[in-house]
Amino acid sequence: MEIDIEYIKEVLEVFLNAKDPTVTIYDFPMFEYNDITTDEMKYFFFHLEILRDQGFVEGSIGDPRNIGFKFNPSAKDYVCWSVPIRLCASGHDCAAALAKPGVIDTLKTTFKDLGPSETVKVVFKLAEKATNNLVAKALGE
């Protein structure tokens, strides 16, 4: 499965828009409906696991790797439960970086074939460049 950077941004926005410091998987839009397909769940969980693997999200009680789901191989679907998940500082940084002008478009065109760790490095470099441009503009340089 390929990483969808726009989907990652949407997932991060759920954390940013939450009224509490933590969310559970049931706070994500795809869990508002009873007709969730396994493919939709796989897609969501794949991306949430990528965020966890990169240290952007973690469970906030007990084992930080526990973010409220696991794959059940015998039933070939997921078992879900309500575990508070928090957006780590690096997750906030990533969300801010993805919000910078041109970052997502550049990732989708020029850097579309990178792996997760490489993508994160590029996201932060692109955001740094965008920030430097904004600072230079604000200072009249």
N, C-alpha and C positions, 0 to 999 in steps of 0.2 A: 504494500500500500504506500502511495506517495504522500508526503507531507503537504498539506494545504495551508499555506501561510496565512491566507485570509481567514480560514476557519480557526486557526490558532489565535488570531487577533480577536475574533468573536468570542472565543472561550475566555480569553484574558479580560475582555470587557465585562463579562458576567461578574468576575471578581471585583473589578473597579467600580461597577455600578451597584454592588450589594450594599445594603444598609448596615450589615454586620461585618466584623473583620474576617469571618469565615463563611463559607458556603458549603452545601452538600451537593452531591450529584443531582439531587432532585431540584436544585435551583436553576439548572440549565434548561433552556427552552425545550429541548427534545423530550424532557421528562414530564412536560405538561399534558401529554396526550397518552391515551391508553394503547394506541396502535403503533407503538415503537417497534420497528422491525429490527431483527438481529443485525442486519447490515448497517443501519443507522447507529446502533449501539457500538458495533465494532469500530465504526468510523470515529465516533466520539471518544471511546475509550482509548483507541490508538493515539489520538492527538493529546488526550489528557496524560497518558503515560509518557509521551515525548516530553511534555512540560515537566512532569515529575523527574524523568531521567536527567533533564538539564538543570534541575535544582530550582525550578521556577515555582512549583507548588509542592505542598506536603500536607500530610495529615497532621492535625494540630493536637491530637491526643494519642497516647500510646505510640505505636510504631509510626514514624513520619512517612514511611512508604505506603501505609494503609490509607488509600484515598477513596474507599467505599465501594469497591467492586472486585470481582475476580471471575475468571473464565471457568466455567464448569464443563470439563471435557466430556463427561458422560452424557450431558444434556445438550452439549454444543451451543450453549448460550451463557449469559452472564448472570451472576448472582450479585445483587446490589443491596447496600444498606446505608443508613444515614451516618456518615462520619464527617465531622467538621474538617474542611480543607482550607488552608490559607495560602494566599499569594505571598511568596517570599519577596524579600527586597530585590533580588535579581529578577523576579517575575515582574515587579513594578517597573524596573529599568527596561526590561524587554518590551512591555506594553507601551511605555513612553517612546521607545525607539521605533516601534512599528507605527506609531502615530505621526512620526515626522514625515513631511512631504516627500514623496517620491520613493520612500524606502520599500514599500510593498511592490510597487510597479517595477523597480529595479531588480528586486529579488525574483519576481515572476518571469522577467525577461532574460536578464544577464546571468543570474545565479540560480536558475531553476533546478539544476541537477545536483546541488550540494546535499550532503548529509546533515543531520541535525546539529552537530557541534560546529561544523563549518558555517551553516546558515546563521547560527547565533553570533559567531564572530563577525560575519558580514553585516548582520543587522546592526550591531553596535558600531561598526566602522562607518556605515552609511549614516547612522543617526549622529555620530560625532561630526561628520562632514556637514550635515544639514545644520547642526547646532552652530558650528564654526561660521558657516555662511550667514546665519541669522545674527550672530554676535557682530560680525564684521559689518553687516548692513546697519545694525543698530548704532554702531560706533562711527558710521560714515566712512568706513574704510573701503 
